[in-house]
Amino acid sequence: MKTQRRKRSRRINKGNLAILMVIAVAALALIAAGGAWLLSNREPAFMKSKTASSEVLKDKSKDVLLAVYYPQSEDSTFLAALSQNAENIFNDLKTQTDGYQKEKKPLMIKADYQMNVTQDRYVSLEYTIARNENETVEERQQAYFYDLAEHQWIEASSLLDEAALKWLAANLRVQLKNDENTQAAAYTLPVIEATAWDSGNYSNFTLKDGMLIFNFPAGMVSEKAYRWEFPISNLGEHFLLDVGQGRLPENNVRIPPRLIDPDKPMVALTFDDGPHPTNTPQLLNLLQHYDGAATFFMQGMRVEKYPETTLMVINSASEAASHSYNHPKLTKLKGDNLLFQLNRTTELVQELTGWQVTIKHFRPPYGASNALVKENSAYPLIMWGIDTMDWKTLDPVQTVDNTMASVKDGAIVLMHDIHAETVTAVEALLPKLIEAGYQLVSVDEMLNAKGVEVYNGQRVYSAYDIKD
């Protein structure tokens, strides 16, 4: 009997052990499944916000993870605006990823933010939208402005007037030319177009600590995304929100900066017989758009008639020069009559600018000079090497063709800003010259960049053709 009981007990123990092993295997399977579920549902670190106390909109599929964060606020109206803005971003991103199919890992997109408040009123909200595709991360920034007093979003493009845009464009271009990473591209037509004083080029910025912080996406002004800071105080009242930046000094001359590369080809466009109240401003806008300057040889009687236009020339970084007072043939004059024609326009420009600007160059009407003119001239006599014949043909296509057929480094090109057809020609001509590798400069800029020293009374036909 005793022996049988012991055998039965062993059989029972073996049976219990088998049951326990089955239970253990099942438990391990459950634990593994649960762990896999936890791992698959754990949020990647990339998708987490860097800002505490944020609200979030999320979407998740096997192919795409999407999260858009936005600030909390005790101001219910502001919170509703923030929520709606985040929803707009979320919907845009979701639309962009519709139909996406992963290759290895899900596509991860996160829109996170930084927020600054100026003067307890103006909210600057900057989103960084990061896209992680198979461990390759790309980022872009998008900025928004909100007025807490008026409870409304502000279009950034409405905050900069024309003067501000032109000043920003000039300074950004100098910055890009000084940056070894961007200087080669800074002279090319795509970057010149991207930095032109168009409000759309300068609409993505935030405001922080008295600085405007501009974000340019990759491929716009450089291969990589480009971030640029500019002091609001340098724009004064031309930044159209009062954030304590003050006003600019009352000064009727403010010449934007320019940077000329002496090793790159350049051409000096010149315009005679103005200023013209319509054509001259149009030419200035075109030149500024294309990162250019020119020399305007003005008649004194028209300086008197159009002082505002004259100041526009000076404040554009183009060169104001003299073309006599009223365009006589100087070789037929002598004594005081000759001196009046040589000097009166300079006196008018000095008076107009409070002696901040003086004229450096003179072009004799019809290009006519003799020993007496050269002896009495207080300036080099700027002639030309390319006569476009714009005044004769009044044909924009012919003016462009005449220029491009003869242009070379150091050339001085003759045109006239009193003809509307010349404006049309210049609009087509400027991008052609840039694509051909030329910088668009004034006579003064060209002579300085090339280190050419000229003397009063000398006749200058190009940077390389100077005669006594």
C-alpha positions as CSV (number, residue, x, y, z in Angstrom):
1,M,0.0,0.0,0.0
2,K,2.6,2.5,0.9
3,T,4.4,1.9,-2.3
4,Q,1.3,2.6,-4.4
5,R,0.6,5.9,-2.6
6,R,4.1,7.1,-3.3
7,K,3.7,6.4,-7.1
8,R,0.4,8.1,-7.3
9,S,1.8,11.2,-5.5
10,R,4.6,11.3,-8.0
11,R,2.1,11.2,-10.9
12,I,0.1,14.1,-9.3
13,N,3.3,16.2,-8.9
14,K,4.2,15.7,-12.5
15,G,0.7,16.7,-13.6
16,N,0.8,19.8,-11.5
17,L,4.1,20.8,-12.9
18,A,2.8,20.5,-16.5
19,I,-0.1,22.7,-15.7
20,L,2.2,25.3,-14.1
21,M,4.4,25.3,-17.1
22,V,1.4,25.9,-19.4
23,I,0.3,28.8,-17.2
24,A,3.8,30.3,-17.1
25,V,4.1,30.2,-20.9
26,A,0.7,31.8,-21.3
27,A,1.6,34.5,-18.8
28,L,4.9,35.2,-20.6
29,A,3.0,35.5,-23.9
30,L,0.6,37.9,-22.3
31,I,3.4,40.0,-20.8
32,A,5.2,40.0,-24.2
33,A,2.1,41.1,-26.0
34,G,1.4,43.8,-23.4
35,G,5.0,45.0,-23.7
36,A,4.7,45.2,-27.4
37,W,1.5,47.1,-27.1
38,L,3.0,49.5,-24.7
39,L,6.1,50.0,-27.0
40,S,3.9,50.5,-30.0
41,N,1.8,53.1,-28.2
42,R,4.6,55.0,-26.5
43,E,5.0,58.5,-27.9
44,P,8.4,59.0,-29.5
45,A,10.5,61.7,-27.9
46,F,10.6,63.6,-31.2
47,M,6.8,64.2,-30.9
48,K,6.9,65.8,-27.5
49,S,6.6,69.5,-26.9
50,K,9.5,71.5,-25.6
51,T,7.1,73.9,-23.9
52,A,5.3,73.0,-20.7
53,S,1.5,73.5,-20.3
54,S,0.6,73.2,-23.9
55,E,-2.6,72.1,-25.5
56,V,-2.2,69.6,-28.4
57,L,-4.0,68.3,-31.5
58,K,-2.9,64.8,-32.5
59,D,-3.5,62.3,-35.2
60,K,-1.9,58.8,-35.5
61,S,-1.9,56.1,-38.1
62,K,0.5,53.4,-39.1
63,D,2.1,55.7,-41.6
64,V,1.9,59.2,-40.0
65,L,2.2,60.7,-36.6
66,L,1.1,64.3,-36.3
67,A,1.0,66.7,-33.4
68,V,0.3,70.5,-33.2
69,Y,0.8,72.2,-29.9
70,Y,-0.5,75.6,-28.9
71,P,-0.3,77.8,-25.8
72,Q,-2.8,77.9,-23.0
73,S,-4.3,81.3,-21.9
74,E,-6.7,82.5,-19.3
75,D,-8.1,84.9,-21.9
76,S,-10.9,82.9,-23.4
77,T,-11.0,84.9,-26.6
78,F,-7.3,84.6,-27.1
79,L,-7.4,80.9,-26.3
80,A,-10.1,80.4,-28.9
81,A,-8.0,82.2,-31.5
82,L,-4.9,80.1,-30.6
83,S,-7.0,76.9,-30.8
84,Q,-8.4,77.9,-34.2
85,N,-5.0,78.8,-35.5
86,A,-3.6,75.5,-34.3
87,E,-6.5,73.7,-36.0
88,N,-5.7,75.5,-39.3
89,I,-2.1,74.4,-39.1
90,F,-3.2,70.8,-38.1
91,N,-5.6,70.6,-41.1
92,D,-3.0,71.9,-43.5
93,L,-0.4,69.4,-42.4
94,K,-2.9,66.6,-42.4
95,T,-3.9,67.5,-46.0
96,Q,-0.3,67.5,-47.0
97,T,0.2,64.0,-45.7
98,D,-2.9,62.4,-47.1
99,G,-2.0,59.2,-48.9
100,Y,1.5,59.0,-47.5
101,Q,2.8,55.5,-47.1
102,K,5.8,54.8,-44.9
103,E,8.9,53.0,-46.2
104,K,10.5,52.0,-42.9
105,K,9.2,54.1,-40.1
106,P,6.1,56.3,-39.8
107,L,6.5,59.9,-40.9
108,M,6.5,62.2,-37.8
109,I,5.5,65.9,-38.0
110,K,5.4,68.2,-35.0
111,A,4.4,71.8,-34.9
112,D,5.8,73.3,-31.7
113,Y,5.9,77.0,-30.7
114,Q,7.6,79.9,-28.9
115,M,5.7,82.9,-27.8
116,N,6.7,86.5,-26.8
117,V,4.6,89.4,-25.8
118,T,5.7,93.0,-26.4
119,Q,4.2,96.1,-24.6
120,D,1.7,93.7,-22.9
121,R,-0.2,93.8,-26.1
122,Y,1.4,92.3,-29.2
123,V,1.9,88.5,-29.3
124,S,4.6,87.1,-31.5
125,L,4.0,83.4,-32.0
126,E,6.6,81.4,-33.9
127,Y,5.9,77.8,-34.9
128,T,8.7,75.4,-35.8
129,I,7.3,72.7,-38.0
130,A,9.6,69.7,-37.9
131,R,9.3,66.8,-40.3
132,N,11.1,63.5,-39.5
133,E,11.1,61.1,-42.4
134,N,13.2,58.0,-41.8
135,E,15.4,59.9,-39.3
136,T,16.0,62.8,-41.7
137,V,14.7,65.9,-40.1
138,E,13.7,69.1,-41.8
139,E,12.4,72.3,-40.1
140,R,10.7,75.4,-41.2
141,Q,9.4,78.4,-39.2
142,Q,6.1,80.2,-39.5
143,A,5.2,83.3,-37.6
144,Y,2.0,84.9,-36.4
145,F,1.1,88.2,-34.7
146,Y,-1.9,88.8,-32.4
147,D,-3.2,92.0,-30.9
148,L,-4.5,91.4,-27.4
149,A,-6.2,94.7,-27.2
150,E,-8.1,94.4,-30.5
151,H,-8.4,90.6,-30.2
152,Q,-7.4,89.9,-33.8
153,W,-4.6,88.4,-35.8
154,I,-2.3,90.9,-37.7
155,E,-1.0,90.3,-41.1
156,A,2.8,90.6,-40.8
157,S,3.0,92.0,-44.3
158,S,1.0,95.0,-43.2
159,L,3.5,96.0,-40.6
160,L,6.2,97.3,-43.0
161,D,5.8,100.3,-45.2
162,E,7.6,100.8,-48.5
163,A,10.5,102.6,-46.9
164,A,11.0,99.8,-44.4
165,L,10.9,97.2,-47.1
166,K,13.5,99.0,-49.2
167,W,15.8,99.5,-46.1
168,L,15.4,95.8,-45.1
169,A,16.2,94.6,-48.7
170,A,19.4,96.7,-48.9
171,N,20.6,95.6,-45.5
172,L,19.8,91.9,-46.1
173,R,21.7,92.0,-49.4
174,V,24.8,93.4,-47.7
175,Q,24.5,90.7,-45.0
176,L,24.3,87.9,-47.6
177,K,27.3,89.3,-49.6
178,N,29.4,89.5,-46.4
179,D,28.5,85.9,-45.4
180,E,30.9,83.5,-46.9
181,N,28.2,80.8,-47.0
182,T,25.9,83.0,-49.1
183,Q,28.0,85.5,-50.9
184,A,28.3,83.6,-54.2
185,A,24.6,83.2,-54.5
186,A,23.8,86.8,-53.4
187,Y,24.7,88.2,-56.8
188,T,22.5,85.8,-58.7
189,L,19.1,86.6,-60.1
190,P,17.1,84.1,-58.0
191,V,18.4,85.5,-54.7
192,I,18.1,89.1,-55.9
193,E,14.5,88.3,-56.7
194,A,14.0,86.6,-53.3
195,T,15.4,89.6,-51.4
196,A,13.6,92.3,-53.4
197,W,11.5,94.8,-51.4
198,D,8.3,92.8,-52.0
199,S,6.2,92.5,-48.8
200,G,5.8,88.7,-49.4
201,N,9.6,88.3,-49.1
202,Y,9.6,89.9,-45.6
203,S,6.4,88.6,-44.1
204,N,7.7,85.7,-42.0
205,F,9.2,87.3,-38.9
206,T,8.8,87.5,-35.2
207,L,9.5,90.2,-32.7
208,K,11.7,89.8,-29.6
209,D,13.8,92.1,-27.5
210,G,13.7,94.9,-29.9
211,M,14.7,92.8,-32.9
212,L,12.8,91.6,-36.0
213,I,13.8,88.0,-36.6
214,F,13.2,86.9,-40.2
215,N,13.1,83.3,-41.3
216,F,13.8,82.4,-44.9
217,P,13.1,78.7,-45.8
218,A,15.8,76.6,-47.4
219,G,16.3,77.4,-51.0
220,M,15.1,81.0,-50.8
221,V,18.3,83.0,-50.0
222,S,20.6,80.1,-49.3
223,E,20.7,76.3,-49.6
224,K,19.8,76.0,-45.9
225,A,17.2,77.8,-43.9
226,Y,18.4,81.3,-43.1
227,R,17.7,83.4,-40.0
228,W,18.4,87.1,-39.9
229,E,17.9,89.6,-37.1
230,F,17.4,93.4,-37.6
231,P,16.9,96.1,-35.0
232,I,13.4,97.7,-35.1
233,S,14.9,101.0,-34.1
234,N,16.6,101.2,-37.5
235,L,13.1,101.3,-39.1
236,G,11.6,103.8,-36.7
237,E,8.0,104.8,-37.6
238,H,8.3,102.7,-40.8
239,F,7.5,99.6,-38.7
240,L,3.9,100.3,-38.2
241,L,3.3,99.0,-34.7
242,D,4.3,101.2,-31.8
243,V,6.5,98.9,-29.7
244,G,8.6,101.7,-28.3
245,Q,11.1,101.9,-31.2
246,G,10.8,105.6,-31.5
247,R,11.1,107.7,-34.7
248,L,14.0,108.2,-37.0
249,P,15.9,111.5,-36.8
250,E,14.4,114.2,-38.9
251,N,16.8,114.0,-41.8
252,N,15.9,114.1,-45.5
253,V,18.9,112.0,-46.6
254,R,19.2,108.3,-45.6
255,I,21.2,106.4,-48.1
256,P,20.9,102.6,-47.9
257,P,24.0,100.5,-47.7
258,R,25.5,98.8,-50.8
259,L,28.4,96.3,-51.3
260,I,30.2,96.1,-54.6
261,D,32.5,93.2,-55.4
262,P,35.5,94.7,-57.3
263,D,36.3,91.3,-58.8
264,K,32.9,90.8,-60.5
265,P,32.0,92.5,-63.8
266,M,29.9,95.7,-63.5
267,V,28.1,98.1,-65.7
268,A,27.0,101.7,-65.0
269,L,23.7,102.7,-66.4
270,T,23.2,106.4,-66.8
271,F,20.0,108.5,-67.4
272,D,20.1,112.0,-68.8
273,D,17.7,115.0,-68.7
274,G,15.6,114.3,-65.6
275,P,14.4,114.1,-63.0
276,H,11.0,113.1,-64.4
277,P,8.1,112.9,-61.8
278,T,6.8,109.6,-63.1
279,N,9.6,107.8,-65.0
280,T,12.4,108.5,-62.6
281,P,10.6,106.9,-59.5
282,Q,9.7,103.9,-61.7
283,L,13.3,103.5,-62.7
284,L,14.4,103.8,-59.1
285,N,12.0,101.1,-58.0
286,L,13.2,98.8,-60.7
287,L,16.8,99.4,-59.8
288,Q,16.1,98.7,-56.1
289,H,14.2,95.6,-57.0
290,Y,17.2,94.2,-58.9
291,D,19.8,95.3,-56.3
292,G,21.0,98.0,-58.6
293,A,22.0,101.7,-58.7
294,A,22.6,104.1,-61.6
295,T,23.7,107.6,-62.2
296,F,21.1,110.2,-63.0
297,F,22.5,113.2,-64.8
298,M,20.0,115.9,-63.9
299,Q,19.2,119.3,-65.2
300,G,19.2,122.0,-62.6
301,M,15.9,123.5,-63.8
302,R,14.2,120.1,-63.3
303,V,15.8,119.7,-59.9
304,E,14.1,123.0,-58.9
305,K,10.8,121.8,-60.4
306,Y,10.9,118.3,-58.9
307,P,12.8,118.4,-55.6
308,E,11.0,115.4,-54.2
309,T,12.0,113.2,-57.1
310,T,15.6,114.4,-56.7
311,L,15.6,113.3,-53.1
312,M,14.2,110.0,-54.2
313,V,17.2,109.5,-56.4
314,I,19.6,110.4,-53.5
315,N,17.8,108.2,-50.9
316,S,17.7,105.2,-53.3
317,A,21.6,104.9,-53.3
318,S,21.7,105.9,-56.9
319,E,24.0,108.8,-57.8
320,A,22.7,112.3,-58.4
321,A,25.0,114.0,-61.0
322,S,24.8,117.2,-63.1
323,H,23.8,117.6,-66.7
324,S,24.0,121.4,-66.6
325,Y,21.2,123.8,-65.6
326,N,19.2,123.8,-68.8
327,H,21.1,121.8,-71.4
328,P,22.9,124.3,-73.6
329,K,25.9,123.4,-75.8
330,L,28.7,124.4,-73.4
331,T,31.3,124.9,-76.2
332,K,29.3,128.0,-77.2
333,L,29.6,129.6,-73.7
334,K,32.3,131.3,-71.7
335,G,32.7,133.3,-68.5
336,D,29.9,133.4,-65.9
337,N,27.5,131.8,-68.3
338,L,29.7,128.7,-68.6
339,L,30.3,128.6,-64.8
340,F,26.6,128.9,-64.1
341,Q,25.9,125.9,-66.3
342,L,28.7,123.9,-64.7
343,N,27.9,124.6,-61.1
344,R,24.3,125.6,-60.5
345,T,22.9,122.1,-60.4
346,T,25.4,121.2,-57.7
347,E,24.4,124.2,-55.6
348,L,20.7,123.2,-55.9
349,V,21.4,119.6,-54.7
350,Q,23.5,120.9,-51.8
351,E,20.7,123.3,-50.7
352,L,18.1,120.6,-51.1
353,T,20.0,118.1,-48.9
354,G,21.4,120.6,-46.3
355,W,24.9,120.2,-47.8
356,Q,24.8,116.4,-46.9
357,V,25.2,115.5,-50.5
358,T,27.3,117.1,-53.2
359,I,27.7,116.3,-56.9
360,K,30.8,114.5,-58.0
361,H,30.3,114.1,-61.7
362,F,29.2,116.2,-64.7
363,R,28.0,115.2,-68.2
364,P,28.2,118.0,-70.8
365,P,25.0,118.3,-72.9
366,Y,25.5,116.5,-76.2
367,G,28.9,115.3,-74.9
368,A,30.3,118.6,-76.2
369,S,33.5,119.9,-74.5
370,N,36.5,121.9,-75.4
371,A,39.6,123.2,-73.6
372,L,37.6,126.0,-71.9
373,V,35.0,123.6,-70.6
374,K,37.6,121.2,-69.3
375,E,39.6,124.0,-67.7
376,N,36.6,125.3,-65.8
377,S,35.0,122.0,-64.8
378,A,35.2,121.2,-61.1
379,Y,34.3,117.6,-62.0
380,P,35.4,114.7,-64.2
381,L,33.3,114.8,-67.5
382,I,31.4,111.5,-67.7
383,M,30.8,110.5,-71.3
384,W,29.6,107.1,-72.4
385,G,30.7,104.0,-74.4
386,I,27.3,102.7,-75.3
387,D,24.6,104.9,-76.8
388,T,21.4,103.0,-76.7
389,M,19.7,105.6,-79.0
390,D,16.6,105.3,-76.8
391,W,15.8,108.9,-77.4
392,K,15.8,108.4,-81.2
393,T,14.1,104.9,-81.6
394,L,11.7,105.1,-78.6
395,D,11.8,101.3,-79.1
396,P,12.3,99.3,-75.8
397,V,13.4,96.2,-77.7
398,Q,16.0,98.1,-79.7
399,T,17.3,99.8,-76.6
400,V,17.8,96.4,-74.9
401,D,19.4,94.9,-78.0
402,N,21.8,97.9,-78.4
403,T,22.9,97.5,-74.9
404,M,23.4,93.8,-74.8
405,A,25.2,93.8,-78.1
406,S,28.0,96.0,-76.8
407,V,28.0,95.6,-73.0
408,K,31.3,94.7,-71.3
409,D,32.9,95.1,-67.9
410,G,33.3,98.8,-67.0
411,A,30.9,100.0,-69.6
412,I,28.9,103.3,-69.2
413,V,25.5,103.2,-70.9
414,L,23.6,106.3,-72.0
415,M,19.8,106.4,-71.7
416,H,17.2,109.1,-70.9
417,D,14.7,109.0,-68.1
418,I,12.3,111.5,-69.7
419,H,11.0,108.7,-72.0
420,A,8.4,106.2,-70.8
421,E,9.8,103.7,-73.4
422,T,13.1,103.7,-71.6
423,V,11.4,102.5,-68.4
424,T,9.9,99.6,-70.3
425,A,13.3,98.8,-71.8
426,V,15.1,98.9,-68.4
427,E,12.5,96.5,-66.9
428,A,13.6,93.9,-69.5
429,L,17.3,94.9,-69.5
430,L,18.1,94.6,-65.8
431,P,17.5,90.9,-65.3
432,K,19.4,90.2,-68.6
433,L,22.4,92.1,-67.3
434,I,22.3,90.2,-64.0
435,E,22.0,86.8,-65.7
436,A,25.0,87.8,-67.8
437,G,27.0,88.3,-64.6
438,Y,27.0,92.1,-64.2
439,Q,26.6,94.2,-61.1
440,L,24.4,97.2,-61.7
441,V,26.3,100.2,-60.3
442,S,26.6,104.0,-60.4
443,V,29.5,105.6,-62.1
444,D,30.9,106.6,-58.7
445,E,30.6,103.0,-57.4
446,M,32.3,101.6,-60.4
447,L,35.3,104.0,-60.4
448,N,35.7,103.4,-56.6
449,A,35.4,99.7,-56.9
450,K,38.0,99.5,-59.7
451,G,40.3,101.9,-58.0
452,V,40.2,104.3,-61.0
453,E,41.3,107.8,-60.1
454,V,40.0,110.5,-62.4
455,Y,40.6,114.3,-62.4
456,N,38.5,117.3,-63.1
457,G,38.1,117.9,-66.7
458,Q,39.1,114.4,-67.8
459,R,36.6,112.6,-70.1
460,V,35.5,109.2,-68.9
461,Y,34.0,106.9,-71.5
462,S,34.3,103.7,-69.4
463,A,36.3,102.5,-66.4
464,Y,39.1,101.6,-68.9
465,D,38.8,104.5,-71.3
466,I,39.7,107.9,-69.9
467,K,41.0,110.8,-71.9
468,D,42.4,114.2,-71.0
